[in-house]
Amino acid sequence: MQGAEAFAGFVEGGCEGDEFDGFKVINRVVNPEGANGWAIVESANHQNIWKWSNIWVDNFGVEIEVTPVLTDQEFLSVHKEIATTNN
C-alpha cells in the first residue's frame, strides 16, 4: 500500500517528472489489483527512461521492462527503407 499511496500523491501532484528534455509520458494505465501498470513514453534514449523510473525502482522495488516500439508511420518509413535496400 505504501507504493499505492505514493503513486496517488504523485498523480494528485500533477505527475511531476513525467516530462523533461528528451522524455515525455504519452499515456499510463494502472492495474491496482495486479500492482502493476504500463506507460507509453517518448524518449530520446534509454538513459531517460532510467532517470524517470529510478525513483519507483529504488523506493518501491518496481520492476521495469522496456519494449521499444514504432508508431504506424515510423514502421512504414523503416519498412520501405528496408524493402528498398533488400531489392
C-alpha positions as CSV (number, residue, x, y, z in Angstrom):
1,M,0.0,0.0,0.0
2,Q,3.0,2.3,0.5
3,G,3.6,2.4,-3.2
4,A,-0.1,3.0,-3.9
5,E,-0.2,6.0,-1.6
6,A,3.0,7.4,-3.1
7,F,1.6,6.9,-6.6
8,A,-1.7,8.6,-5.7
9,G,0.2,11.5,-4.3
10,F,2.3,11.7,-7.4
11,V,-0.8,11.8,-9.6
12,E,-2.5,14.3,-7.4
13,G,0.6,16.5,-7.5
14,G,0.5,16.7,-11.3
15,C,2.9,13.9,-12.2
16,E,6.0,16.0,-11.9
17,G,8.8,14.4,-13.7
18,D,6.7,12.8,-16.4
19,E,8.2,15.3,-18.9
20,F,11.7,16.7,-19.3
21,D,14.1,17.3,-22.1
22,G,14.2,14.2,-24.3
23,F,11.4,12.4,-22.4
24,K,7.6,12.5,-22.2
25,V,4.9,10.2,-20.8
26,I,2.3,9.8,-23.6
27,N,-0.1,7.6,-21.6
28,R,-0.1,5.5,-18.5
29,V,-2.6,2.8,-17.3
30,V,-2.6,1.2,-13.9
31,N,-3.8,-2.2,-12.7
32,P,-4.3,-1.8,-9.0
33,E,-5.3,-5.4,-8.4
34,G,-2.2,-6.7,-10.1
35,A,0.0,-4.0,-8.5
36,N,1.4,-3.0,-11.9
37,G,0.9,-0.8,-14.9
38,W,2.2,0.3,-18.2
39,A,3.4,3.6,-19.7
40,I,3.8,4.6,-23.3
41,V,6.7,7.2,-23.4
42,E,8.7,9.1,-26.0
43,S,12.3,9.1,-25.1
44,A,15.4,10.2,-26.9
45,N,17.4,7.4,-25.2
46,H,17.2,4.6,-22.7
47,Q,19.0,6.7,-20.1
48,N,16.0,9.0,-19.8
49,I,13.7,6.0,-19.1
50,W,16.0,5.1,-16.2
51,K,16.0,8.7,-14.9
52,W,12.2,8.6,-15.0
53,S,11.7,5.2,-13.4
54,N,14.5,5.2,-10.9
55,I,12.5,6.6,-8.0
56,W,10.0,3.8,-8.2
57,V,12.7,1.1,-8.6
58,D,14.8,2.4,-5.7
59,N,11.9,3.2,-3.3
60,F,9.3,0.5,-4.1
61,G,11.2,-2.3,-5.9
62,V,9.2,-1.8,-9.1
63,E,10.5,-3.9,-12.0
64,I,10.8,-2.1,-15.3
65,E,10.7,-3.8,-18.7
66,V,11.4,-1.6,-21.7
67,T,9.9,-2.6,-25.1
68,P,10.9,-0.3,-28.0
69,V,8.0,0.2,-30.4
70,L,7.3,2.2,-33.5
71,T,4.3,4.3,-34.5
72,D,2.5,3.3,-37.7
73,Q,4.3,6.0,-39.6
74,E,7.7,5.1,-38.2
75,F,7.1,1.5,-39.1
76,L,6.1,2.4,-42.7
77,S,9.2,4.6,-43.1
78,V,11.6,1.9,-41.9
79,H,9.8,-0.9,-43.7
80,K,10.0,1.0,-47.0
81,E,13.7,1.8,-46.4
82,I,14.5,-1.9,-45.6
83,A,12.4,-3.1,-48.6
84,T,14.3,-0.8,-50.9
85,T,17.7,-1.9,-49.5
86,N,16.9,-5.6,-49.9
87,N,15.8,-5.3,-53.5
